Amino acid sequence: MKKRFMTALLTGAMAASMVMPAMAAPGDLGVGAVPVSDGTEVWAGIVIDEANMDAKIKVEVPTLFAFVVKGTTDAANTAGIADGDLYLPNVKVHVTTPSSEGNAVYELQTVSDVTEAGELPFTNYSTYNDSGIRKGLPVTINGNIKNEGNAASRKFWTHTASSGISNAETDFKHYNVSLAGKKFDTPASNGGLQMTDVLPLAAPDLNLGGTGANLDTVTKYATIGETTYAKFDVSVGGQKGQYKQVEESAKIGTIVWTIGAEIEDASGNVDTAPNEDYLEDVQP
């Protein structure tokens, strides 16, 4: 049977650093607290003889995605926001002299390394044990964006499905993020919008430099991970004339990345819930 290991981590849409690690294994699944709006959830599940696989999951993901809209002081401009009206990825506005002090001065900043094609890296270090041999483990990744806080705390930006992006005035400051062409459009069971499909990340090659030379024998992760580059994009709604004020960049949302991996288990077929009843303690 196939078993999927998944872990989630919280990354800021506008955070300070470039990458953060996500690590999980059957013995250390606690990556960190992922806050939810209505409290801390408690979950439990069961797997069979998992220790023999010893899956070690570690993925580095970008913790920063920033974009800037190029607006106009012409309030009569009713054109929509086109690709040429956006600076991305990872471009921020910094106001050096506010208008209250005279003539306003601001600058554009690029705050992380990206490829010339505007792609950001996802690096997979994951491995698993296959009959005593450590192998690289391919994984998949999906992202979920929630509109946490309130409108004011998000500076009135709202992530919405791409179908809600138009040049209507009511779509002002509405945006939709996509990764490798996969839009964050699918409603998630726990709220927010997730990617329409997962992004596959190839397994690291543990034999770089010789047989097993790319394996950290202590952590059991690959020393050099396998990097997949994916393009971030964004669609922005509203009319260009509505974007008439210079605004310093601020954090407007977060992305929870869910990392999953499947391993073929040779231990035989076993019953699985929920297609079978959950176990209960039945006293004689």
ChimeraX attribute file (.defattr): number of C-alpha atoms within 10 A of each C-alpha:
attribute: neighborCount
match mode: 1-to-1
recipient: residues
	/A:1	13
	/A:2	10
	/A:3	14
	/A:4	11
	/A:5	17
	/A:6	17
	/A:7	21
	/A:8	22
	/A:9	20
	/A:10	21
	/A:11	22
	/A:12	19
	/A:13	21
	/A:14	21
	/A:15	17
	/A:16	11
	/A:17	13
	/A:18	17
	/A:19	19
	/A:20	14
	/A:21	17
	/A:22	23
	/A:23	22
	/A:24	21
	/A:25	21
	/A:26	15
	/A:27	11
	/A:28	10
	/A:29	16
	/A:30	14
	/A:31	15
	/A:32	12
	/A:33	10
	/A:34	12
	/A:35	12
	/A:36	12
	/A:37	9
	/A:38	6
	/A:39	7
	/A:40	10
	/A:41	8
	/A:42	5
	/A:43	5
	/A:44	4
	/A:45	6
	/A:46	9
	/A:47	10
	/A:48	10
	/A:49	9
	/A:50	14
	/A:51	12
	/A:52	13
	/A:53	20
	/A:54	16
	/A:55	27
	/A:56	24
	/A:57	30
	/A:58	23
	/A:59	23
	/A:60	18
	/A:61	21
	/A:62	19
	/A:63	20
	/A:64	23
	/A:65	27
	/A:66	25
	/A:67	19
	/A:68	18
	/A:69	22
	/A:70	16
	/A:71	19
	/A:72	16
	/A:73	13
	/A:74	12
	/A:75	13
	/A:76	11
	/A:77	14
	/A:78	15
	/A:79	14
	/A:80	20
	/A:81	23
	/A:82	15
	/A:83	14
	/A:84	8
	/A:85	14
	/A:86	18
	/A:87	17
	/A:88	18
	/A:89	25
	/A:90	22
	/A:91	20
	/A:92	22
	/A:93	19
	/A:94	16
	/A:95	15
	/A:96	11
	/A:97	13
	/A:98	13
	/A:99	11
	/A:100	7
	/A:101	8
	/A:102	8
	/A:103	8
	/A:104	12
	/A:105	13
	/A:106	14
	/A:107	11
	/A:108	14
	/A:109	11
	/A:110	15
	/A:111	17
	/A:112	18
	/A:113	13
	/A:114	15
	/A:115	12
	/A:116	6
	/A:117	10
	/A:118	15
	/A:119	18
	/A:120	26
	/A:121	19
	/A:122	19
	/A:123	23
	/A:124	29
	/A:125	30
	/A:126	28
	/A:127	27
	/A:128	22
	/A:129	18
	/A:130	17
	/A:131	9
	/A:132	9
	/A:133	9
	/A:134	20
	/A:135	22
	/A:136	27
	/A:137	26
	/A:138	21
	/A:139	26
	/A:140	17
	/A:141	21
	/A:142	21
	/A:143	26
	/A:144	21
	/A:145	26
	/A:146	20
	/A:147	18
	/A:148	16
	/A:149	11
	/A:150	11
	/A:151	12
	/A:152	9
	/A:153	13
	/A:154	15
	/A:155	14
	/A:156	12
	/A:157	20
	/A:158	21
	/A:159	23
	/A:160	24
	/A:161	20
	/A:162	19
	/A:163	8
	/A:164	16
	/A:165	22
	/A:166	20
	/A:167	18
	/A:168	14
	/A:169	15
	/A:170	13
	/A:171	18
	/A:172	22
	/A:173	20
	/A:174	20
	/A:175	20
	/A:176	22
	/A:177	23
	/A:178	20
	/A:179	21
	/A:180	14
	/A:181	15
	/A:182	18
	/A:183	22
	/A:184	26
	/A:185	22
	/A:186	15
	/A:187	15
	/A:188	14
	/A:189	8
	/A:190	9
	/A:191	14
	/A:192	21
	/A:193	24
	/A:194	27
	/A:195	22
	/A:196	17
	/A:197	17
	/A:198	18
	/A:199	19
	/A:200	15
	/A:201	21
	/A:202	19
	/A:203	20
	/A:204	25
	/A:205	22
	/A:206	25
	/A:207	14
	/A:208	14
	/A:209	9
	/A:210	8
	/A:211	10
	/A:212	16
	/A:213	15
	/A:214	20
	/A:215	24
	/A:216	13
	/A:217	12
	/A:218	6
	/A:219	9
	/A:220	20
	/A:221	27
	/A:222	29
	/A:223	18
	/A:224	17
	/A:225	23
	/A:226	21
	/A:227	19
	/A:228	15
	/A:229	16
	/A:230	18
	/A:231	17
	/A:232	20
	/A:233	22
	/A:234	21
	/A:235	20
	/A:236	28
	/A:237	23
	/A:238	22
	/A:239	25
	/A:240	25
	/A:241	19
	/A:242	20
	/A:243	20
	/A:244	13
	/A:245	10
	/A:246	19
	/A:247	15
	/A:248	15
	/A:249	17
	/A:250	16
	/A:251	16
	/A:252	21
	/A:253	21
	/A:254	21
	/A:255	23
	/A:256	20
	/A:257	19
	/A:258	18
	/A:259	26
	/A:260	19
	/A:261	20
	/A:262	16
	/A:263	18
	/A:264	11
	/A:265	16
	/A:266	10
	/A:267	10
	/A:268	6
	/A:269	9
	/A:270	9
	/A:271	10
	/A:272	12
	/A:273	11
	/A:274	7
	/A:275	7
	/A:276	8
	/A:277	9
	/A:278	10
	/A:279	8
	/A:280	6
	/A:281	5
	/A:282	5
	/A:283	4
	/A:284	3
